[in-house]
Amino acid sequence: CAECRDYVFEYCSIHGPLLIVPDDKVPSKSPYPPIVPRAALTIPHVFLHLAPSIIPGLTALP
């Protein structure tokens, strides 16, 4: 549970049921170039997104 930091599967006895957010569906033949990782395409776009880091001095690993 994100609120009480307890490890639960589906239901927290204090805060109730957990919100399960499924991955976005991506067709097997992606319209994006091969450099775009499939994991990036399945991120639930309603709740999350990928963006460049705004942390000074942080660069992507090779």
MOPAC internal coordinates of N, CA, C and O (Angstrom, degrees):
PM7 1SCF
backbone

  N    0.0000 0     0.00 0     0.00 0    0    0    0
  C    1.4536 1     0.00 0     0.00 0    1    0    0
  C    1.5308 1   108.36 1     0.00 0    2    1    0
  O    1.2310 1   120.36 1   -49.09 1    3    2    1
  N    1.3184 1   116.92 1   130.91 1    3    2    1
  C    1.4602 1   121.34 1  -179.21 1    5    3    2
  C    1.5257 1   111.99 1   -69.13 1    6    5    3
  O    1.2310 1   120.05 1   154.45 1    7    6    5
  N    1.3088 1   117.51 1   -25.55 1    7    6    5
  C    1.4664 1   120.73 1  -178.03 1    9    7    6
  C    1.5300 1   112.23 1   -78.35 1   10    9    7
  O    1.2310 1   120.29 1   130.04 1   11   10    9
  N    1.3338 1   117.06 1   -49.96 1   11   10    9
  C    1.4717 1   119.80 1  -176.19 1   13   11   10
  C    1.5286 1   112.53 1  -102.97 1   14   13   11
  O    1.2310 1   120.25 1  -179.39 1   15   14   13
  N    1.3378 1   117.12 1     0.61 1   15   14   13
  C    1.4678 1   122.92 1   178.38 1   17   15   14
  C    1.5318 1   112.77 1    60.46 1   18   17   15
  O    1.2310 1   120.53 1  -149.51 1   19   18   17
  N    1.3146 1   116.60 1    30.49 1   19   18   17
  C    1.4592 1   121.44 1   177.57 1   21   19   18
  C    1.5217 1   108.32 1   -96.79 1   22   21   19
  O    1.2310 1   120.15 1   -33.69 1   23   22   21
  N    1.3302 1   117.32 1   146.31 1   23   22   21
  C    1.4568 1   121.97 1   179.65 1   25   23   22
  C    1.5241 1   109.11 1   -85.02 1   26   25   23
  O    1.2310 1   120.76 1   -71.25 1   27   26   25
  N    1.3158 1   116.16 1   108.75 1   27   26   25
  C    1.4606 1   121.63 1   179.50 1   29   27   26
  C    1.5196 1   108.52 1  -130.82 1   30   29   27
  O    1.2310 1   120.46 1   -21.40 1   31   30   29
  N    1.3601 1   116.73 1   158.60 1   31   30   29
  C    1.4608 1   120.65 1  -179.25 1   33   31   30
  C    1.5222 1   112.24 1   -91.88 1   34   33   31
  O    1.2310 1   119.70 1   124.88 1   35   34   33
  N    1.3153 1   118.18 1   -55.12 1   35   34   33
  C    1.4572 1   120.73 1  -175.11 1   37   35   34
  C    1.5204 1   113.68 1  -129.57 1   38   37   35
  O    1.2310 1   120.20 1   157.23 1   39   38   37
  N    1.3344 1   117.23 1   -22.77 1   39   38   37
  C    1.4561 1   119.41 1  -171.39 1   41   39   38
  C    1.5208 1   110.15 1  -144.89 1   42   41   39
  O    1.2310 1   120.29 1   -52.33 1   43   42   41
  N    1.3189 1   117.05 1   127.67 1   43   42   41
  C    1.4656 1   122.46 1   174.82 1   45   43   42
  C    1.5230 1   107.15 1   -95.36 1   46   45   43
  O    1.2310 1   120.09 1   -50.50 1   47   46   45
  N    1.3159 1   117.43 1   129.50 1   47   46   45
  C    1.4651 1   120.73 1  -177.81 1   49   47   46
  C    1.5285 1   112.05 1   -65.67 1   50   49   47
  O    1.2310 1   119.66 1   160.91 1   51   50   49
  N    1.3202 1   118.25 1   -19.09 1   51   50   49
  C    1.4648 1   121.60 1   179.55 1   53   51   50
  C    1.5311 1   111.85 1   -97.04 1   54   53   51
  O    1.2310 1   120.22 1   136.25 1   55   54   53
  N    1.3281 1   117.18 1   -43.75 1   55   54   53
  C    1.4628 1   121.54 1  -171.66 1   57   55   54
  C    1.5301 1   114.94 1  -106.96 1   58   57   55
  O    1.2310 1   119.53 1   176.67 1   59   58   57
  N    1.3194 1   118.50 1    -3.33 1   59   58   57
  C    1.4638 1   120.77 1   176.13 1   61   59   58
  C    1.5193 1   113.53 1    92.07 1   62   61   59
  O    1.2310 1   120.63 1    18.15 1   63   62   61
  N    1.3434 1   116.41 1  -161.85 1   63   62   61
  C    1.4659 1   120.33 1  -174.60 1   65   63   62
  C    1.5325 1   111.92 1   -69.60 1   66   65   63
  O    1.2310 1   121.33 1   -32.06 1   67   66   65
  N    1.3295 1   115.07 1   147.94 1   67   66   65
  C    1.4531 1   120.71 1   177.67 1   69   67   66
  C    1.5233 1   109.67 1   -82.05 1   70   69   67
  O    1.2310 1   120.45 1   -29.50 1   71   70   69
  N    1.3101 1   116.74 1   150.50 1   71   70   69
  C    1.4579 1   121.91 1   176.49 1   73   71   70
  C    1.5212 1   108.07 1   -87.76 1   74   73   71
  O    1.2310 1   120.68 1   -65.01 1   75   74   73
  N    1.3133 1   116.30 1   114.99 1   75   74   73
  C    1.4589 1   121.65 1   179.01 1   77   75   74
  C    1.5237 1   107.46 1   -95.75 1   78   77   75
  O    1.2310 1   120.34 1   -58.42 1   79   78   77
  N    1.3188 1   116.96 1   121.58 1   79   78   77
  C    1.4609 1   122.19 1  -178.95 1   81   79   78
  C    1.5280 1   108.19 1  -110.80 1   82   81   79
  O    1.2310 1   119.98 1   -68.87 1   83   82   81
  N    1.3421 1   117.64 1   111.13 1   83   82   81
  C    1.4662 1   119.64 1  -179.05 1   85   83   82
  C    1.5303 1   111.71 1   -74.51 1   86   85   83
  O    1.2310 1   120.88 1   -24.17 1   87   86   85
  N    1.3284 1   115.92 1   155.83 1   87   86   85
  C    1.4615 1   121.25 1   174.85 1   89   87   86
  C    1.5209 1   110.10 1   -65.34 1   90   89   87
  O    1.2310 1   120.73 1   -26.74 1   91   90   89
  N    1.3267 1   116.21 1   153.26 1   91   90   89
  C    1.4617 1   120.42 1   172.57 1   93   91   90
  C    1.5235 1   108.75 1   -68.89 1   94   93   91
  O    1.2310 1   120.61 1   -30.74 1   95   94   93
  N    1.3113 1   116.44 1   149.26 1   95   94   93
  C    1.4666 1   121.63 1   177.43 1   97   95   94
  C    1.5244 1   108.83 1   -82.36 1   98   97   95
  O    1.2310 1   121.07 1   -43.33 1   99   98   97
  N    1.3191 1   115.56 1   136.67 1   99   98   97
  C    1.4588 1   121.61 1   178.49 1  101   99   98
  C    1.5218 1   107.42 1  -130.55 1  102  101   99
  O    1.2310 1   119.90 1   -50.52 1  103  102  101
  N    1.3398 1   117.80 1   129.48 1  103  102  101
  C    1.4642 1   119.02 1   178.44 1  105  103  102
  C    1.5253 1   110.93 1   -64.28 1  106  105  103
  O    1.2310 1   120.42 1   -26.39 1  107  106  105
  N    1.3238 1   116.81 1   153.61 1  107  106  105
  C    1.4653 1   120.24 1  -178.17 1  109  107  106
  C    1.5260 1   111.26 1   -63.41 1  110  109  107
  O    1.2310 1   120.34 1   148.07 1  111  110  109
  N    1.3126 1   116.95 1   -31.93 1  111  110  109
  C    1.4696 1   121.29 1   175.35 1  113  111  110
  C    1.5253 1   107.83 1   -97.96 1  114  113  111
  O    1.2310 1   120.19 1   -88.14 1  115  114  113
  N    1.3071 1   117.25 1    91.86 1  115  114  113
  C    1.4616 1   122.34 1  -176.34 1  117  115  114
  C    1.5276 1   110.83 1   -74.26 1  118  117  115
  O    1.2310 1   120.08 1   -39.51 1  119  118  117
  N    1.3377 1   117.46 1   140.49 1  119  118  117
  C    1.4647 1   119.94 1   176.69 1  121  119  118
  C    1.5349 1   112.73 1   -77.71 1  122  121  119
  O    1.2310 1   120.28 1   177.17 1  123  122  121
  N    1.3336 1   117.07 1    -2.83 1  123  122  121
  C    1.4597 1   121.46 1  -177.97 1  125  123  122
  C    1.5241 1   110.76 1   -91.88 1  126  125  123
  O    1.2310 1   119.95 1   -23.00 1  127  126  125
  N    1.3338 1   117.69 1   157.00 1  127  126  125
  C    1.4680 1   119.78 1   178.71 1  129  127  126
  C    1.5276 1   111.14 1   -64.67 1  130  129  127
  O    1.2310 1   120.22 1   -24.03 1  131  130  129
  N    1.3297 1   117.18 1   155.97 1  131  130  129
  C    1.4805 1   121.23 1  -177.04 1  133  131  130
  C    1.5250 1   114.05 1   -59.71 1  134  133  131
  O    1.2310 1   119.89 1   161.27 1  135  134  133
  N    1.3280 1   117.82 1   -18.73 1  135  134  133
  C    1.4695 1   119.74 1  -179.07 1  137  135  134
  C    1.5275 1   111.98 1   -70.35 1  138  137  135
  O    1.2310 1   120.07 1   159.88 1  139  138  137
  N    1.3405 1   117.46 1   -20.12 1  139  138  137
  C    1.4664 1   121.39 1   178.97 1  141  139  138
  C    1.5284 1   108.11 1   -80.72 1  142  141  139
  O    1.2310 1   119.42 1   -64.09 1  143  142  141
  N    1.3459 1   118.72 1   115.91 1  143  142  141
  C    1.4670 1   120.12 1  -178.63 1  145  143  142
  C    1.5298 1   111.81 1   -66.44 1  146  145  143
  O    1.2310 1   121.11 1   -37.97 1  147  146  145
  N    1.3125 1   115.48 1   142.03 1  147  146  145
  C    1.4679 1   120.85 1   179.67 1  149  147  146
  C    1.5312 1   110.98 1   -58.24 1  150  149  147
  O    1.2310 1   120.11 1   144.12 1  151  150  149
  N    1.3254 1   117.39 1   -35.88 1  151  150  149
  C    1.4695 1   120.97 1   179.37 1  153  151  150
  C    1.5280 1   110.88 1   -59.40 1  154  153  151
  O    1.2310 1   120.12 1   143.92 1  155  154  153
  N    1.3316 1   117.37 1   -36.08 1  155  154  153
  C    1.4653 1   120.55 1   179.31 1  157  155  154
  C    1.5208 1   111.13 1   -67.77 1  158  157  155
  O    1.2310 1   120.18 1   150.33 1  159  158  157
  N    1.3276 1   117.25 1   -29.67 1  159  158  157
  C    1.4658 1   120.94 1  -178.51 1  161  159  158
  C    1.5242 1   112.44 1   -79.02 1  162  161  159
  O    1.2310 1   119.96 1   157.89 1  163  162  161
  N    1.3202 1   117.69 1   -22.11 1  163  162  161
  C    1.4656 1   120.43 1  -176.82 1  165  163  162
  C    1.5221 1   113.45 1   -94.12 1  166  165  163
  O    1.2310 1   119.56 1   179.12 1  167  166  165
  N    1.3280 1   118.45 1    -0.88 1  167  166  165
  C    1.4697 1   121.07 1   178.35 1  169  167  166
  C    1.5242 1   109.12 1   -60.45 1  170  169  167
  O    1.2310 1   119.59 1   -50.04 1  171  170  169
  N    1.3297 1   118.39 1   129.96 1  171  170  169
  C    1.4739 1   120.73 1   179.42 1  173  171  170
  C    1.5305 1   110.78 1   -60.72 1  174  173  171
  O    1.2310 1   120.17 1   -77.57 1  175  174  173
  N    1.3233 1   117.29 1   102.43 1  175  174  173
  C    1.4648 1   121.40 1  -172.68 1  177  175  174
  C    1.5219 1   113.76 1   -67.26 1  178  177  175
  O    1.2310 1   119.55 1   163.13 1  179  178  177
  N    1.3192 1   118.47 1   -16.87 1  179  178  177
  C    1.4638 1   120.58 1   178.64 1  181  179  178
  C    1.5310 1   110.45 1   -69.68 1  182  181  179
  O    1.2310 1   120.55 1   146.22 1  183  182  181
  N    1.3358 1   116.56 1   -33.78 1  183  182  181
  C    1.4612 1   121.02 1  -175.38 1  185  183  182
  C    1.5257 1   114.28 1  -109.46 1  186  185  183
  O    1.2310 1   120.00 1   152.27 1  187  186  185
  N    1.3218 1   117.60 1   -27.73 1  187  186  185
  C    1.4639 1   121.30 1  -172.23 1  189  187  186
  C    1.5233 1   111.24 1  -132.61 1  190  189  187
  O    1.2310 1   120.62 1   -19.71 1  191  190  189
  N    1.3160 1   116.42 1   160.29 1  191  190  189
  C    1.4574 1   120.97 1   172.64 1  193  191  190
  C    1.5243 1   109.43 1  -154.48 1  194  193  191
  O    1.2310 1   120.85 1   -21.90 1  195  194  193
  N    1.3150 1   115.97 1   158.10 1  195  194  193
  C    1.4548 1   121.78 1   175.48 1  197  195  194
  C    1.5147 1   108.41 1   -97.47 1  198  197  195
  O    1.2310 1   120.87 1   -38.90 1  199  198  197
  N    1.3113 1   115.94 1   141.10 1  199  198  197
  C    1.4587 1   121.19 1   178.06 1  201  199  198
  C    1.5220 1   108.43 1  -151.85 1  202  201  199
  O    1.2310 1   120.31 1   -23.17 1  203  202  201
  N    1.3219 1   117.01 1   156.83 1  203  202  201
  C    1.4651 1   118.87 1   175.72 1  205  203  202
  C    1.5285 1   110.25 1   -61.65 1  206  205  203
  O    1.2310 1   121.21 1   -32.13 1  207  206  205
  N    1.3160 1   115.28 1   147.87 1  207  206  205
  C    1.4624 1   120.38 1   179.69 1  209  207  206
  C    1.5253 1   110.67 1   -66.89 1  210  209  207
  O    1.2310 1   121.01 1   -37.23 1  211  210  209
  N    1.3275 1   115.68 1   142.77 1  211  210  209
  C    1.4644 1   120.30 1   174.94 1  213  211  210
  C    1.5330 1   110.75 1  -105.99 1  214  213  211
  O    1.2310 1   120.46 1  -171.40 1  215  214  213
  N    1.3348 1   116.72 1     8.60 1  215  214  213
  C    1.4613 1   121.55 1   178.47 1  217  215  214
  C    1.5300 1   108.29 1   -78.83 1  218  217  215
  O    1.2310 1   119.38 1   -59.84 1  219  218  217
  N    1.3347 1   118.79 1   120.16 1  219  218  217
  C    1.4668 1   121.04 1  -178.54 1  221  219  218
  C    1.5295 1   111.71 1   -58.84 1  222  221  219
  O    1.2310 1   120.63 1   -45.02 1  223  222  221
  N    1.3232 1   116.39 1   134.98 1  223  222  221
  C    1.4547 1   121.85 1   176.85 1  225  223  222
  C    1.5143 1   114.80 1    82.43 1  226  225  223
  O    1.2310 1   119.39 1   174.69 1  227  226  225
  N    1.3167 1   118.77 1    -5.31 1  227  226  225
  C    1.4604 1   120.92 1  -179.72 1  229  227  226
  C    1.5162 1   109.24 1   -88.53 1  230  229  227
  O    1.2310 1   120.79 1   -54.38 1  231  230  229
  N    1.3207 1   116.10 1   125.62 1  231  230  229
  C    1.4599 1   120.54 1   177.66 1  233  231  230
  C    1.5099 1   108.80 1  -124.50 1  234  233  231
  O    1.2310 1   120.79 1   -17.92 1  235  234  233
  N    1.3023 1   116.10 1   162.08 1  235  234  233
  C    1.4641 1   121.08 1   178.84 1  237  235  234
  C    1.5229 1   109.49 1   -70.05 1  238  237  235
  O    1.2310 1   120.93 1   -32.72 1  239  238  237
  N    1.3145 1   115.83 1   147.28 1  239  238  237
  C    1.4599 1   120.52 1   176.78 1  241  239  238
  C    1.5171 1   109.31 1   -76.02 1  242  241  239
  O    1.2310 1   119.87 1   -33.10 1  243  242  241
  N    1.3336 1   117.85 1   146.90 1  243  242  241
  C    1.4748 1   120.01 1  -179.28 1  245  243  242
  C    1.5002 1   112.16 1   -68.00 1  246  245  243
  O    1.2310 1   120.10 1   180.00 1  247  246  245

